[in-house]
């Protein structure tokens, strides 16, 4: 059981890094540091969008519109951090349930 939970923790870590990379890339695109007219940037951006959009969509449906401010990645990261803590405590017996 601990091996399965370890795999889930690794997957959650990978998702966390994908979200962070996408956020940084979106800032770079927004402030015109890099451009989507570059085919490499465009392919990386579309790949990240395809990976994260299924996770973001249900949360975006629940959140009210906020005038261009997207808090969805932050909420997803908070959920991931919570899940990591619960799994770590369950798998390694830090706190009995």
N, C-alpha and C positions, 0 to 999 in steps of 0.2 A: 504494500500500500504506500509506503514511503517513497518508493521509486516513481510511482505514478504521480504523486504530489510534487516530487522534485521536477519531473518533466513539465507539469503545469506551471511551476514557478519559473522555469526557464522560458516557457512560452510567454508568460506575463512579462518577464524582463524584456524579451524581444519586442513585444507590442509597445512597451513603455518607450524603448529607444526609437521605434518607428514613429511614434507620436511626437517625440521631442525633435527628431530630425525634420518631420513635416512642419512643425511650428517654426523652427529656425529657417527652413527653406521658404516658408510663406512670408516671413519678415523680410528676407533678402529680396524676394520678388516684389513685395509691396514697396520697399524703399529703393527700387530700381538698381540694386547692387548686381543682380543677375536678371536675365530676361528670359521669358518663355519663348521668345523667337529662336533661341538656341535649341536645336533638336535634342541634345543630351539632357538639358535641364527640363525640357518639356516631357521627355520620356520618363525621367525620374519622378517628376511631379505627378504625372498621370498614374504611374505605378503606385505611388504613395496614396493618392486619392482612392484608387481602386481597393487598396488594402484597408484603409481606415473608414471609408464611407459606410460600409455595412455596420460598423460599430457605432459611428456617430449618428446615423439616421434615427434610431429610436429615441435617443436623448434629445436630438434637435426637435423631434415632434412634441416632446414634453415641455421644452423650454419656451418661454415667450420670446418674441423677437426683441432684440436689444440694440437696434440702430447700428448695425455693423460690428458689434462686439460679439465674438463667438467664444463662449465659455465651455463649449462641448469638450475640447481636448482636456481642459482642466478637470472637468467632472469625470471623464473617463479615467484620467490618471488617479484621481482620488479613489475611484472604485477599485482600480487595480491595486493600489497601495493597501486598501482595506482587505482585499482578497488575499494578497500576499501575507499580511499579518495573520489572518485567520488560518491559512494553510500552514504557515510556519509554526504557529502555536499548536495546531492539531497534530502535525506530522512529527514535531520534535518534542512534544509534551511540555512546552514551557508553561502553559496554564491549562489545568484540567478543565474540560467542558462538563 
